[in-house]
Amino acid sequence: MRPCPCLAGLLLSSLLFSVPALAQGTAPMPQTSDQQWQPLFQQVQGAHLFKDQKTFADAVPHQPSAALLTQWQRARTEPGFDLAAFVTEHFAVPGDTQPYVPPAGETLRAHIEGLWPVLTRTTETVDPNGSLLPLPRPYVVPGGRFREVYYWDSYFTLLGLASSGRWQQVRDMVDNFAFQLDSYGHIPNGNRSYYLSRSQPPFFSLMVDLLATHEGDDAYRRYLPQLRIEHAFWMRGAETLAAGEARERVVRLADGQLLNRYWDDRA
């Protein structure tokens, strides 16, 4: 069943504004790596031990932060302390991924189909000492240094999955974003703790629209609670804004119109 886009939009609008707002975010916000490991984090990044500073942010310590920092405080006062050796001993550091080499002579479509399993990750459980956030369903990552899922990028990934007929993977990824809305009250930039303070352009409703082309209006009903949570997140504070004022992700123009904007809660 392929719903008419105009009717789908009307249905979505009526659903969003006809049901009371729901509570947002049930999971505690995990601390980021720089919050957990200071001042060690600052020293490592300042020493430029890694060409890409994302590398250490994605590293996973072999022990809880308190024990790690105690060992570092003791070790750093010893003669000949080697920061790089300490990091190697106490962290699992992500390495370079092997480049994907497609079979010679394959078509572009075959190349794309071969990439889907290569880029698919499953992280139902994660090490609590690291920055990666768990997701209940498999998901597709960009690849390379980007070892996590990204919010609005994923809409275009979903278009590709749909074109490949991989509707279960489309559903899995929409379920993951719904899970994040239930857990955190918004969809973070990516599934890392250091991305929790900001989101990306709100594409969740378009993802549900896409899924509805395959599943029909049941998709709108299934994800209604999460659609409302995201709408409330982006519009929070709008009701009290005077003309010319801004708060978090909303701006009221001089003529009274509302705009949304980028906002980082840690800024």
C-alpha contacts under 8 A as a table, 3 or more apart, distances in Angstrom:
res1	aa1	res2	aa2	distance
1	M	213	T	6.20
1	M	214	H	6.07
1	M	215	E	6.70
1	M	216	G	5.50
2	R	212	A	7.12
2	R	213	T	4.38
2	R	214	H	6.50
2	R	216	G	6.49
3	P	7	L	7.07
3	P	8	A	6.26
3	P	212	A	7.16
3	P	213	T	6.09
3	P	216	G	6.50
3	P	217	D	7.54
4	C	7	L	5.31
4	C	8	A	6.04
5	P	8	A	4.95
5	P	9	G	6.10
6	C	9	G	5.14
6	C	10	L	6.32
7	L	10	L	5.04
7	L	11	L	6.05
8	A	11	L	5.07
8	A	12	L	6.09
8	A	209	D	7.39
8	A	217	D	7.88
9	G	12	L	5.09
9	G	13	S	6.12
10	L	13	S	5.16
10	L	14	S	6.12
11	L	14	S	5.24
11	L	15	L	6.13
12	L	15	L	5.16
12	L	16	L	6.13
12	L	220	Y	6.85
13	S	16	L	5.20
13	S	17	F	6.41
14	S	17	F	5.51
14	S	18	S	5.94
15	L	18	S	5.35
15	L	19	V	6.66
15	L	224	L	7.02
16	L	19	V	6.49
16	L	224	L	7.13
16	L	227	L	7.00
16	L	228	R	5.63
16	L	231	H	7.98
17	F	20	P	7.74
21	A	228	R	6.49
21	A	229	I	7.12
21	A	232	A	7.40
22	L	225	P	7.04
22	L	228	R	7.30
22	L	229	I	6.48
23	A	229	I	7.63
24	Q	181	L	7.47
24	Q	182	D	6.63
24	Q	183	S	7.74
24	Q	184	Y	6.93
24	Q	185	G	4.32
24	Q	186	H	7.88
24	Q	229	I	6.23
25	G	181	L	6.69
25	G	182	D	5.38
25	G	183	S	4.61
25	G	184	Y	4.01
25	G	185	G	3.91
25	G	186	H	7.50
26	T	182	D	6.49
26	T	183	S	4.92
26	T	184	Y	6.38
26	T	185	G	7.59
27	A	183	S	4.80
27	A	184	Y	5.97
28	P	184	Y	7.69
29	M	184	Y	7.16
29	M	193	S	7.94
29	M	196	L	7.84
30	P	193	S	6.19
31	Q	35	Q	5.96
31	Q	36	Q	6.25
31	Q	193	S	6.50
31	Q	194	Y	7.83
32	T	35	Q	5.19
32	T	36	Q	6.23
32	T	131	S	6.41
32	T	193	S	5.10
32	T	194	Y	4.99
33	S	36	Q	5.14
33	S	37	W	5.92
33	S	41	F	7.33
33	S	57	A	6.02
33	S	130	G	7.26
33	S	131	S	6.31
33	S	193	S	7.68
33	S	194	Y	7.17
34	D	37	W	5.45
34	D	38	Q	5.73
34	D	41	F	5.52
34	D	42	Q	7.24
34	D	57	A	7.58
35	Q	38	Q	5.89
36	Q	65	S	6.12
37	W	40	L	5.45
37	W	41	F	5.23
37	W	65	S	6.28
37	W	69	L	6.79
38	Q	41	F	5.10
38	Q	42	Q	6.26
39	P	42	Q	5.31
39	P	43	Q	6.36
40	L	43	Q	5.10
40	L	44	V	6.22
40	L	69	L	7.24
40	L	72	W	7.51
41	F	44	V	5.32
41	F	45	Q	6.20
42	Q	45	Q	5.27
42	Q	46	G	5.83
43	Q	46	G	5.06
43	Q	47	A	6.07
44	V	47	A	5.16
44	V	48	H	6.59
44	V	49	L	6.44
44	V	56	F	7.97
44	V	83	L	7.46
45	Q	48	H	5.26
45	Q	49	L	6.85
45	Q	50	F	7.80
45	Q	53	Q	6.50
45	Q	56	F	7.59
48	H	51	K	6.66
48	H	53	Q	7.56
49	L	84	A	6.77
50	F	53	Q	6.10
50	F	55	T	6.75
50	F	56	F	7.34
52	D	55	T	5.69
53	Q	56	F	5.99
53	Q	57	A	6.82
54	K	57	A	5.02
54	K	58	D	6.17
55	T	58	D	5.29
55	T	59	A	6.34
55	T	93	V	6.95
55	T	94	P	6.44
56	F	59	A	4.88
56	F	93	V	6.77
57	A	131	S	7.18
58	D	93	V	7.31
58	D	94	P	6.95
58	D	130	G	6.89
58	D	131	S	6.00
58	D	132	L	7.37
59	A	91	F	6.26
59	A	92	A	5.65
59	A	93	V	4.55
59	A	94	P	6.12
59	A	130	G	6.53
59	A	131	S	7.69
60	V	91	F	5.44
60	V	92	A	5.12
60	V	93	V	6.58
60	V	127	D	7.52
60	V	129	N	6.10
60	V	130	G	4.53
60	V	131	S	7.44
61	P	64	P	7.10
61	P	65	S	7.61
61	P	68	L	7.53
61	P	90	H	5.77
61	P	91	F	4.19
61	P	92	A	6.16
61	P	129	N	6.23
61	P	130	G	6.84
62	H	90	H	5.60
62	H	91	F	5.59
62	H	92	A	6.98
62	H	129	N	7.85
63	Q	67	A	6.52
63	Q	68	L	6.13
63	Q	90	H	7.74
63	Q	129	N	7.17
64	P	67	A	5.68
64	P	68	L	6.20
64	P	129	N	5.96
65	S	68	L	4.94
65	S	69	L	6.05
65	S	129	N	7.11
66	A	69	L	5.33
66	A	70	T	6.25
67	A	70	T	5.10
67	A	71	Q	6.31
68	L	71	Q	5.28
68	L	72	W	6.25
68	L	90	H	7.65
69	L	72	W	4.94
69	L	73	Q	6.00
70	T	73	Q	5.22
70	T	74	R	6.32
71	Q	74	R	5.22
71	Q	75	A	6.00
72	W	75	A	5.01
72	W	76	R	5.85
72	W	86	F	7.84
73	Q	76	R	5.55
73	Q	77	T	7.00
74	R	77	T	5.93
74	R	78	E	7.28
75	A	78	E	5.45
75	A	81	F	6.60
76	R	81	F	5.58
76	R	83	L	7.87
77	T	81	F	7.19
78	E	81	F	5.74
82	D	85	A	5.34
82	D	86	F	6.26
83	L	86	F	5.02
83	L	87	V	6.29
84	A	87	V	5.19
84	A	88	T	6.22
85	A	88	T	5.04
85	A	89	E	6.15
86	F	89	E	5.18
86	F	90	H	6.08
87	V	90	H	5.26
87	V	91	F	5.56
88	T	91	F	5.74
88	T	92	A	7.33
88	T	93	V	7.52
96	D	144	G	7.60
96	D	145	R	7.60
97	T	144	G	6.26
97	T	145	R	7.85
100	Y	118	V	7.95
102	P	106	E	7.58
102	P	111	H	6.53
102	P	114	G	7.79
103	P	106	E	6.13
106	E	110	A	6.02
106	E	111	H	6.40
107	T	110	A	5.12
107	T	111	H	6.15
108	L	111	H	4.97
108	L	112	I	6.29
109	R	112	I	5.13
109	R	113	E	6.15
110	A	113	E	5.03
110	A	114	G	6.06
111	H	114	G	5.13
111	H	115	L	6.36
112	I	115	L	5.11
112	I	116	W	6.75
113	E	116	W	5.70
113	E	164	S	7.28
114	G	117	P	6.62
114	G	118	V	7.16
115	L	118	V	5.01
115	L	119	L	6.15
116	W	119	L	5.40
116	W	120	T	6.19
116	W	140	V	7.29
117	P	120	T	5.09
119	L	140	V	5.32
119	L	141	V	5.49
119	L	142	P	6.95
119	L	143	G	6.24
120	T	138	P	6.50
120	T	139	Y	5.40
120	T	140	V	4.37
120	T	141	V	6.39
121	R	138	P	5.54
121	R	139	Y	5.43
121	R	140	V	6.18
121	R	141	V	7.13
122	T	135	L	7.63
122	T	136	P	7.95
122	T	137	R	6.60
122	T	138	P	4.54
122	T	139	Y	6.58
123	T	126	V	6.17
123	T	134	P	5.43
123	T	135	L	5.81
123	T	136	P	7.09
123	T	137	R	7.65
123	T	138	P	7.21
124	E	134	P	5.27
124	E	135	L	5.20
124	E	136	P	4.81
124	E	137	R	6.86
125	T	134	P	5.55
125	T	135	L	7.65
126	V	130	G	7.72
126	V	132	L	6.71
126	V	133	L	6.88
126	V	134	P	5.78
127	D	130	G	5.68
127	D	132	L	7.77
128	P	131	S	7.70
131	S	192	R	5.17
131	S	193	S	5.06
131	S	194	Y	6.98
132	L	148	E	7.63
132	L	191	N	6.04
132	L	192	R	4.52
132	L	193	S	6.41
133	L	191	N	5.00
133	L	192	R	5.27
133	L	193	S	6.43
134	P	191	N	7.36
135	L	138	P	7.54
135	L	176	N	5.88
135	L	179	F	7.52
135	L	191	N	7.98
136	P	176	N	6.35
136	P	179	F	7.77
137	R	172	D	5.37
137	R	173	M	6.83
137	R	175	D	7.23
137	R	176	N	6.12
138	P	169	Q	7.39
138	P	172	D	6.39
138	P	173	M	7.08
139	Y	149	V	6.86
139	Y	169	Q	7.31
139	Y	172	D	7.05
139	Y	173	M	5.70
139	Y	176	N	7.99
140	V	149	V	6.42
140	V	154	S	7.80
140	V	157	T	7.60
141	V	146	F	6.82
141	V	147	R	6.09
141	V	148	E	5.51
141	V	149	V	4.87
141	V	150	Y	7.34
142	P	146	F	5.86
142	P	147	R	7.20
142	P	148	E	7.63
142	P	149	V	7.20
142	P	150	Y	7.98
143	G	146	F	5.25
143	G	147	R	6.03
144	G	147	R	6.85
146	F	149	V	7.82
148	E	190	G	6.44
148	E	191	N	5.96
148	E	192	R	7.31
149	V	154	S	7.25
149	V	190	G	5.46
149	V	191	N	6.03
150	Y	153	D	5.64
150	Y	154	S	6.02
150	Y	189	N	5.86
150	Y	190	G	4.37
150	Y	191	N	7.14
151	Y	154	S	5.51
151	Y	155	Y	7.47
151	Y	187	I	7.00
151	Y	188	P	6.99
151	Y	189	N	5.55
151	Y	190	G	5.94
151	Y	199	S	7.66
151	Y	200	Q	6.29
151	Y	203	F	7.73
152	W	155	Y	5.51
152	W	156	F	7.59
152	W	200	Q	6.13
152	W	201	P	6.22
152	W	202	P	7.09
152	W	203	F	5.84
153	D	156	F	5.74
153	D	157	T	6.64
154	S	157	T	4.68
154	S	158	L	6.00
155	Y	158	L	5.01
155	Y	159	L	6.44
155	Y	203	F	6.74
155	Y	204	F	7.99
155	Y	206	L	7.59
155	Y	207	M	6.12
156	F	159	L	5.00
156	F	160	G	6.52
157	T	160	G	5.14
157	T	161	L	6.26
158	L	161	L	4.88
158	L	162	A	5.97
158	L	170	V	5.72
158	L	207	M	7.52
159	L	162	A	5.14
159	L	163	S	6.19
159	L	210	L	7.82
160	G	163	S	5.01
160	G	164	S	6.27
161	L	164	S	5.00
161	L	165	G	6.28
161	L	166	R	5.12
161	L	167	W	6.89
161	L	169	Q	7.09
161	L	170	V	6.47
162	A	165	G	4.92
162	A	166	R	5.57
162	A	167	W	5.83
162	A	170	V	6.85
163	S	166	R	7.57
166	R	169	Q	5.55
166	R	170	V	6.57
167	W	170	V	4.83
167	W	171	R	6.16
167	W	211	L	7.84
167	W	214	H	7.78
168	Q	171	R	5.04
168	Q	172	D	6.08
169	Q	172	D	4.86
169	Q	173	M	6.23
170	V	173	M	5.38
170	V	174	V	6.32
170	V	211	L	7.09
171	R	174	V	5.16
171	R	175	D	6.02
171	R	211	L	6.98
172	D	175	D	5.05
172	D	176	N	6.27
173	M	176	N	4.92
173	M	177	F	6.43
174	V	177	F	5.21
174	V	178	A	6.22
174	V	204	F	7.70
174	V	207	M	6.74
174	V	208	V	7.18
175	D	178	A	4.99
175	D	179	F	6.09
176	N	179	F	4.95
176	N	180	Q	6.37
177	F	180	Q	5.02
177	F	181	L	6.32
177	F	187	I	6.33
177	F	204	F	7.51
178	A	181	L	5.08
178	A	182	D	6.26
178	A	223	Y	7.13
178	A	226	Q	5.75
179	F	182	D	5.10
179	F	183	S	6.03
180	Q	183	S	4.91
180	Q	184	Y	5.66
180	Q	185	G	7.11
180	Q	186	H	6.49
180	Q	187	I	5.59
180	Q	188	P	7.70
181	L	184	Y	5.51
181	L	185	G	4.64
181	L	186	H	4.58
181	L	187	I	5.59
181	L	226	Q	5.97
181	L	229	I	6.69
181	L	230	E	6.88
182	D	185	G	5.80
182	D	186	H	7.73
182	D	226	Q	6.78
182	D	229	I	7.89
183	S	186	H	8.00
184	Y	187	I	7.28
185	G	229	I	6.39
185	G	230	E	7.13
185	G	233	F	6.97
186	H	199	S	7.22
186	H	229	I	7.18
186	H	230	E	5.79
186	H	233	F	6.42
187	I	190	G	7.83
187	I	196	L	7.99
187	I	199	S	5.90
187	I	200	Q	7.83
187	I	230	E	7.71
188	P	191	N	6.69
188	P	195	Y	5.69
188	P	196	L	4.89
188	P	197	S	7.06
188	P	198	R	5.73
188	P	199	S	4.47
188	P	200	Q	7.12
189	N	195	Y	5.26
189	N	196	L	6.85
189	N	198	R	5.92
189	N	199	S	4.48
189	N	200	Q	5.40
190	G	195	Y	5.70
190	G	196	L	7.64
191	N	195	Y	6.90
191	N	196	L	7.83
192	R	195	Y	5.36
192	R	196	L	6.96
193	S	196	L	5.41
194	Y	197	S	7.02
195	Y	198	R	5.96
195	Y	199	S	7.58
196	L	199	S	7.35
197	S	264	D	5.49
197	S	265	D	4.98
197	S	266	R	6.05
198	R	262	Y	7.97
198	R	263	W	6.30
198	R	264	D	4.69
198	R	265	D	6.41
199	S	202	P	7.87
199	S	262	Y	7.82
199	S	263	W	7.78
199	S	264	D	7.82
200	Q	262	Y	7.51
202	P	205	S	7.42
202	P	230	E	7.76
203	F	206	L	5.23
203	F	207	M	6.33
204	F	207	M	5.00
204	F	208	V	6.34
204	F	227	L	7.37
205	S	208	V	5.04
205	S	209	D	6.12
205	S	227	L	6.63
206	L	209	D	4.78
206	L	210	L	6.15
207	M	210	L	5.05
207	M	211	L	6.29
208	V	211	L	5.03
208	V	212	A	6.06
208	V	219	A	6.37
208	V	220	Y	6.62
208	V	223	Y	7.50
209	D	212	A	5.04
209	D	213	T	6.68
209	D	219	A	7.90
209	D	220	Y	7.72
210	L	213	T	5.43
210	L	214	H	7.42
211	L	214	H	5.49
211	L	215	E	6.11
211	L	216	G	7.70
211	L	219	A	6.57
212	A	215	E	4.80
212	A	216	G	4.43
212	A	217	D	5.88
212	A	218	D	7.29
212	A	219	A	5.30
212	A	220	Y	7.10
213	T	216	G	5.83
215	E	218	D	6.48
215	E	219	A	6.19
216	G	219	A	6.19
217	D	220	Y	5.37
217	D	221	R	6.69
218	D	221	R	5.09
218	D	222	R	6.00
219	A	222	R	5.14
219	A	223	Y	6.30
220	Y	223	Y	5.47
220	Y	224	L	5.78
221	R	224	L	5.20
222	R	225	P	7.74
223	Y	226	Q	5.40
223	Y	227	L	6.12
224	L	227	L	5.02
224	L	228	R	6.24
225	P	228	R	5.29
225	P	229	I	6.32
226	Q	229	I	4.90
226	Q	230	E	6.24
227	L	230	E	5.34
227	L	231	H	6.24
228	R	231	H	5.05
228	R	232	A	6.12
229	I	232	A	5.19
229	I	233	F	6.20
230	E	233	F	5.00
230	E	234	W	6.34
231	H	234	W	5.38
231	H	235	M	6.18
232	A	235	M	5.14
232	A	236	R	5.68
233	F	236	R	5.41
234	W	249	R	5.87
234	W	250	V	7.10
234	W	260	N	7.09
235	M	238	A	5.57
235	M	249	R	6.98
235	M	250	V	6.22
235	M	260	N	7.72
236	R	239	E	7.74
236	R	248	E	7.77
236	R	249	R	7.54
236	R	250	V	7.46
237	G	240	T	5.91
237	G	241	L	6.82
237	G	247	R	6.39
237	G	248	E	7.60
237	G	250	V	7.23
238	A	241	L	5.35
238	A	247	R	7.54
238	A	250	V	6.08
238	A	251	V	7.58
238	A	252	R	7.62
238	A	258	L	7.77
241	L	245	E	5.81
241	L	246	A	6.85
241	L	247	R	7.59
241	L	251	V	7.75
241	L	252	R	6.40
242	A	245	E	5.56
242	A	252	R	6.68
242	A	256	G	7.90
243	A	252	R	5.29
243	A	253	L	5.51
243	A	254	A	4.79
243	A	255	D	6.92
243	A	256	G	5.65
244	G	251	V	7.33
244	G	252	R	5.54
244	G	253	L	5.10
244	G	254	A	5.16
245	E	251	V	6.08
245	E	252	R	5.66
245	E	253	L	7.38
246	A	249	R	7.73
246	A	250	V	5.76
246	A	251	V	4.20
246	A	252	R	6.22
247	R	250	V	5.53
247	R	251	V	6.48
248	E	261	R	7.94
248	E	263	W	5.84
248	E	265	D	7.80
249	R	260	N	5.33
249	R	261	R	4.94
249	R	262	Y	6.03
249	R	263	W	5.55
250	V	258	L	6.74
250	V	259	L	5.75
250	V	260	N	4.57
250	V	261	R	6.07
251	V	258	L	5.64
251	V	259	L	5.13
251	V	260	N	6.15
251	V	261	R	7.24
252	R	255	D	7.95
252	R	256	G	5.72
252	R	257	Q	5.67
252	R	258	L	4.58
252	R	259	L	6.41
253	L	256	G	5.23
253	L	257	Q	5.32
253	L	258	L	6.24
253	L	259	L	7.52
254	A	257	Q	7.42
263	W	267	A	7.91
264	D	267	A	5.38
